[in-house]
């Protein structure tokens, strides 16, 4: 067993609603973490914020790269709704639309198609988060478990 099902504990598998809550919380944390700036403890370089805004979550397919110098609106709220509505067992795709995302993530040495020369080290913001998947699931499971064990929220009269 690999991926999400392998990372989650028996408690979450056996507790009604917990499995889905951990799934949604973990996917949301991946979305948030990959977009976290270097300044705030993440690995994403932020100059204008356009790269961060270009990230989307989808349950249909990996977001496609938009060639050219596109300016992206912040779709974080829409992505949050996509993640929250993702059916249990579905795949949540998280990806950048900015054409330069790969260059900033992996680095680039050489001349690009416009004749510009680069010797740019990659930031590895995608791999850094994906390597933490088991820890993200464990942390989100602990948060969900604490909510479940705290019981229902009292209703005011």
N, C-alpha and C positions, 0 to 999 in steps of 0.2 A: 504494500500500500504506500503510495507516495502523495505528496502535496498536502492539501488541506486536511483530508480525512486522516492521514497519518499523524499530523501534527497535533490534532485535538485530542483531549483526554477522554477516557471512558465516561467521566461525569457529564461532559457536554453531549456525548452521544446519547446518554440515557435520560437527560433532562429535557423535557418538552420545551421547545422554543430556544433552548440555549445554543444548539448547533447553528441555527440560522443567525442568531444574534452575533455569535462569534465570527461567522463567515462575513457578515456585513461590516462589523467593526474592524476586522482584519483588512478587508479590501479598502476600507476608507482610510485606515492608517497607512497603507502602502501609498495610496494616492497623495495623502498629506506629506508623507516622508520624502517621496521622490521630488516633490516640489519645494522642499525646505531649503532655504538659502544657506550659503556658506556662513553668512553673518549670524544666522540663527541656529547654527550647529549642524546644518545639512551639508550637502555637497553640490547643490545647484548654484552656478554663478548667476548673479543677478546684476544686470546693467540697466535694462529698461523694464524688465518684468515680462517681456513678450514671450520668452521661452516658457516661463512658468505658466502664463495664461494659455499657451498653446496646448497644454496637457488636457486630455479628455478621458473619461471613462465610458465604456460602451459594453453592452452585452451581445452586440451583433457581430462586430469585427474590430480589429485593431484600427484606431483612428489613422486616417491616411495623411501622408505628408503633403503640405500645400507648398508647391514650388514657388520661388520668387520671394520678394520681401513683403510678406503678408504681415499685417498687424492683427493680433488676436484679441477678442474680448475675453474677459474672465468668465469661463464656463464652469468654475468650481462648484457653484450651486447646482447647476444642471447635472454635473458629474456625481455630486453627492446624492441627488435623487435617483440617478441611474443605479448607483451602488445599493442604495437602500431598497430599491425595488427589484434587485436581481434575484431571480428564483434560486433557491438552494440547489446546488449541483451545477449551476450554470458557470460559464467562464466570464470573468470581468476583465476586459482588456483595458489597459491603461497605457496611453502613449502620447507622444508629442506630435503636433502638426507642423511645427516650425522646421523648415528644411535644414537648418543648421544644428538641430538637436544632436544628431549623431556625431558631428564634429566636436561639439562641446563635451559629449559624454565619453567618446572613445579617443579623442585627440586626432590630430591631422598633421602630417608632415608632407610638404610638397606644394605643388602649384595646383590651385583649383581651376575650375572651368572658366573663370573670369581672368585668369592670369596672375592672381594674387598668390604670394608665397607665404606659407605658414609653417611654423614649428610649434605647434600648440599641443600641450599636454592635456589629456582628457581628465575630466573631473570624476567620472565613474559614478554619477549619481543614480543611475538605474541599477547597476550591479550591486552597489553598496546596500541598497534597500532590498533587492531580491535575495541577497545572501542572508539577510536578517529574517526571512519569512518564518522560520520556526520560532524565533524569539518574539516576533510580532504576534503570531497566533497565541503563544503562551501568555503574553502580557494582556492581550485583549480577552482571552478566556478568563484570566484572573479578575479583570474588571467586570465582566458579565457575571461571573460566579458571585462576586461581592454584591452585585445588584439583586441577583436571584435569592441569595441567602438573607439579604436585608428584608425581604418580604415586600408586600404591596405598599405603595405610598399612601399614607392616610389621606382621606378626602376631607376637605374642610366643609363645614356645614353652613 
